[in-house]
């Protein structure tokens, strides 16, 4: 009786169709994010080249380059998600590392309080260990390093 009720409820709500439509909407959102990121990358690249006409500020140029690299990695993360419907943990960790290093370069190592520097070093150590564990796990399970480790949605 309970199984029959679930079947009728499933047919009434058309669960499969709802899930399919939600996945289409989700993919539309990810594609919109890709276009937005691409536009921001182009704008920031133009700003960076214009800033090179003025006296060179090493911190600003380096910060702009790292910011563009972060955007490129996020773009790559979204592309991988669209292709495989999975989040690449390796790419996400790489983006986190570059983001932390960008903040250090932007603020200057000498201007960061020692307690924050210890926190940043701990954070970078954990992310580095996560990359090492990921590489070790991929060797154990004979998976290529470029494959996503964590799935954003369960396999069917």
C-alpha positions, 0 to 999 in steps of 0.5 A: 500500500505504501509503495503504491502511494509513493508511486501515485505521489511520484506520478502526481508531482512528476519528480523526474520532470521537475529534477530535469527542469531544475538541472536546466535552470542550474546549468543556465545559472552556471552559463550566466556566471561564465559569461559574467566572469568572462566580461569581468576578466576582459574589463580587468585585463583592459584596466591592467594594460591602461595602468601600465601606461602610468608609473609601474606599481609592482604590488598593483600589477601583481595583484591584478595579474593574480586576480585575473588568474583567480577569475580564469581558474573560477571560469575553468571550475565552472566549465568543468562543472558544465561538462561533468556535472561535478566540482573539481576539488583540485581547482577549488583548492588552487583558487583558494591558494592563489587568493590567499597569496594575492591578499598577502602580496596586496597588503605586504608581508610586513604589514600583516600582524603576526597572528594573521600571518600564522593563520594564513600560513596554517590555512596554506599548509592545510590547502597544500596537504589537501593537494598532496592527499588528493595526489596520493589518493589519485595514485591509489585509485589509478585516477588521472589528476585532472578528474574531479575528486568530489561530486556535486551530485550523486551518480545515477 
